[in-house]
Amino acid sequence: MPVTKITENVFQITLPIVNVFLVDHLSGLILIDTGPKGSKDLIFGGIRQIGKQPEDLKHIILTHAHHDHSGSLASILETVNVPVYASALCAEMIGKRIAFRPNSKILAFLLKLLTLNGKINLRFLYIDPIFSPIKTVSEGDVIPDANGLQIINAPGHCAEQIALFYPVKEALLFAADSAENSKKLKPAFAYQSAKINLQTLKKIVAFPFDQVLFGHGNVSAKPRFIAFVNALSI
């Protein structure tokens, strides 16, 4: 399980299907996303690789509710009782154990048939329950004691998604699933709206970051990301 040092205080943990991130701040560690169900030991192993302990975790931020980003939240909270931050819609979904909300009536109907009206618990649709409230955040909010780590509403891939801007030396943009950079830069699959996702990309690219990080794929320098976004159209 690779741990990549992005800057002096930010690390990417590359899980089998997704990236999660650690921000090492004076007040403790911030974990951005929790990976799919079963990722707790991998994440805790990554924390130990950077010389910290799971007990050093002070905040968890969810970029959105999809199972590959929220699936291990419940198990992590069983070990460390820390505040969790998410958009209001994401918090509502997590509270109802919903990881994926279909955007069309046709898809909703097909999923209803597939799960026998919810009787079959498909991993990508549902997550384990949590028993503590989530702190809701929205555009412009700042995570407490985190050097100005700022929330950006980032719909398109899904309605509840947020991105994050970290305005420190070697400033970072956490783009979540608004785009990916596995084999090449491309917009992430837009379950909500490709048009809205493009609007999000054009908004986040205006922030004064140096590098951009993704839920899927490798880090990108700002000039390459700007060129990619400017070349997109609907």
C-alpha positions in Angstrom: 0.0 0.0 0.0 2.0 3.0 -1.3 2.2 6.3 0.7 3.3 9.2 -1.5 4.7 12.4 0.1 3.1 15.2 -1.9 4.4 18.1 0.2 6.1 18.3 3.6 2.8 17.8 5.4 0.5 16.1 2.9 0.5 12.5 1.9 -1.5 10.3 -0.6 -2.4 6.8 0.5 -3.1 4.8 -2.7 -5.6 2.1 -1.9 -6.6 -0.6 -4.4 -9.4 1.5 -6.1 -9.0 5.1 -4.7 -6.7 7.6 -3.1 -7.2 9.0 0.4 -5.1 11.8 1.8 -3.5 12.8 5.1 -2.8 16.4 6.1 -0.3 16.5 9.0 -1.1 19.7 10.9 0.1 20.9 14.3 -3.3 20.0 15.9 -3.2 16.5 14.5 -3.9 14.5 11.3 -6.7 15.3 8.9 -8.0 12.3 6.8 -9.7 13.2 3.5 -12.0 10.3 2.6 -11.9 6.8 4.1 -11.8 4.4 1.1 -14.1 1.4 0.5 -15.2 -0.9 3.3 -12.2 -2.9 4.6 -9.7 0.0 4.2 -9.2 0.9 7.9 -6.1 -1.3 8.4 -4.5 0.0 5.2 -5.1 3.6 6.2 -3.8 3.0 9.7 -0.8 1.4 8.2 -0.2 4.5 6.1 -0.5 6.7 9.1 2.2 4.6 10.8 4.4 4.8 7.7 4.6 8.6 8.1 5.6 8.2 11.8 2.2 8.9 13.3 -0.5 6.8 15.1 -4.2 6.4 14.4 -4.8 8.2 17.7 -3.3 11.3 16.0 -6.3 11.6 13.8 -8.3 14.8 14.7 -10.6 15.3 11.7 -12.2 13.3 8.8 -13.5 15.0 5.7 -15.7 13.2 3.2 -15.6 14.6 -0.3 -18.8 12.6 -1.2 -20.8 9.6 -0.2 -19.8 7.0 -2.8 -18.7 3.8 -1.2 -15.1 4.0 -2.3 -14.8 7.3 -0.4 -17.0 6.6 2.6 -17.1 2.8 3.0 -14.6 2.6 5.9 -16.0 5.6 7.9 -17.9 3.5 10.4 -15.0 1.1 11.2 -12.5 4.0 11.5 -14.9 5.8 13.9 -15.0 2.6 16.0 -11.3 3.2 16.8 -11.1 7.0 16.8 -14.0 9.2 17.8 -13.3 12.4 15.8 -15.4 15.0 14.0 -16.5 14.2 10.5 -17.2 17.0 7.9 -19.2 16.7 4.8 -21.7 18.7 2.7 -25.3 18.7 4.0 -26.5 16.3 1.3 -23.6 14.0 1.9 -24.3 14.0 5.7 -28.0 13.2 5.0 -27.0 10.3 2.8 -24.5 8.9 5.2 -27.0 9.2 8.0 -29.4 7.0 5.9 -26.5 4.6 4.9 -26.9 5.7 1.3 -23.7 5.7 -0.7 -25.2 6.3 -4.2 -28.3 8.2 -5.1 -29.4 7.6 -8.8 -30.0 10.8 -10.7 -32.6 9.4 -13.1 -35.9 7.6 -12.6 -34.9 4.8 -15.0 -31.7 4.0 -13.0 -33.6 4.3 -9.7 -36.1 1.7 -11.0 -33.4 -0.6 -12.3 -31.6 -0.5 -8.9 -34.8 -1.1 -7.1 -35.3 -4.3 -9.2 -31.7 -5.3 -8.8 -31.9 -5.1 -5.0 -35.4 -6.5 -4.6 -36.6 -3.2 -3.3 -33.6 -2.7 -1.0 -33.6 -6.3 0.4 -30.2 -7.0 -1.2 -27.5 -4.9 0.3 -25.1 -4.1 -2.6 -21.9 -2.6 -1.3 -21.8 0.3 -3.8 -25.3 1.4 -2.7 -25.1 1.2 1.1 -22.5 1.7 3.8 -22.3 0.6 7.4 -24.2 2.9 9.9 -22.4 5.5 12.0 -23.7 6.7 15.3 -22.5 10.3 15.6 -23.6 13.4 13.8 -21.7 14.8 10.9 -20.7 18.5 10.8 -22.0 20.0 7.6 -19.9 22.4 5.6 -20.5 24.5 2.5 -18.8 26.8 0.0 -16.1 28.9 1.7 -16.2 27.2 5.1 -12.8 26.4 6.7 -12.0 23.3 8.7 -11.1 24.3 12.2 -7.4 24.3 13.2 -6.3 23.3 9.6 -4.3 26.3 8.2 -7.2 27.5 6.1 -8.3 24.2 4.5 -11.3 25.6 2.6 -14.5 23.9 1.3 -15.5 24.2 -2.4 -18.9 23.0 -3.6 -18.1 20.7 -6.5 -21.2 19.1 -7.9 -21.3 17.3 -11.3 -19.9 13.9 -10.5 -22.6 13.8 -7.8 -24.7 16.5 -6.2 -23.1 16.2 -2.7 -19.5 16.4 -3.7 -17.0 19.0 -2.3 -13.5 19.8 -3.3 -10.8 21.4 -1.0 -8.3 24.2 -1.3 -5.3 24.2 1.0 -3.7 27.7 0.8 -0.3 27.0 2.3 3.1 27.0 0.8 3.0 24.6 -2.2 -0.8 25.2 -2.2 -3.0 22.2 -3.1 -6.3 21.6 -4.7 -8.1 18.3 -3.7 -10.3 17.9 -6.7 -12.1 14.7 -5.5 -13.9 13.0 -8.4 -14.4 16.1 -10.6 -11.6 14.7 -12.7 -9.2 11.8 -12.6 -5.6 11.2 -13.7 -5.0 7.5 -14.0 -3.7 7.1 -17.5 -4.4 10.6 -18.5 -6.4 13.6 -17.3 -10.1 13.3 -18.0 -13.4 14.3 -16.3 -14.5 11.7 -13.9 -17.8 9.9 -14.8 -20.6 12.3 -14.2 -23.5 10.6 -12.6 -25.2 13.9 -12.0 -24.4 16.1 -15.0 -21.4 16.5 -17.3 -22.3 20.1 -17.8 -22.4 20.8 -14.1 -19.1 18.9 -13.7 -17.5 21.2 -16.3 -18.7 24.2 -14.5 -17.1 22.9 -11.3 -13.8 22.2 -13.1 -13.8 25.8 -14.5 -14.5 27.1 -11.0 -11.8 25.1 -9.1 -9.1 25.7 -11.7 -9.2 29.4 -10.8 -7.9 28.8 -7.3 -4.2 29.7 -6.7 -2.9 26.2 -6.2 0.4 24.6 -7.3 -0.7 20.9 -7.5 -4.0 19.1 -7.9 -4.8 15.8 -6.3 -7.6 13.4 -7.3 -9.6 10.5 -5.8 -8.3 8.4 -8.7 -4.9 8.7 -10.3 -1.8 10.7 -9.9 -1.1 14.3 -8.8 -0.9 17.0 -11.6 0.9 20.3 -11.7 -1.3 23.3 -12.2 -0.3 24.3 -15.8 -1.2 20.8 -17.1 -4.5 20.8 -15.3 -5.4 24.3 -16.6 -4.7 23.2 -20.1 -6.8 20.2 -19.7 -9.8 22.1 -18.3 -9.5 24.9 -20.9 -9.7 22.3 -23.7 -13.0 20.8 -22.4 -16.4 21.6 -23.8 -19.9 20.2 -23.7 
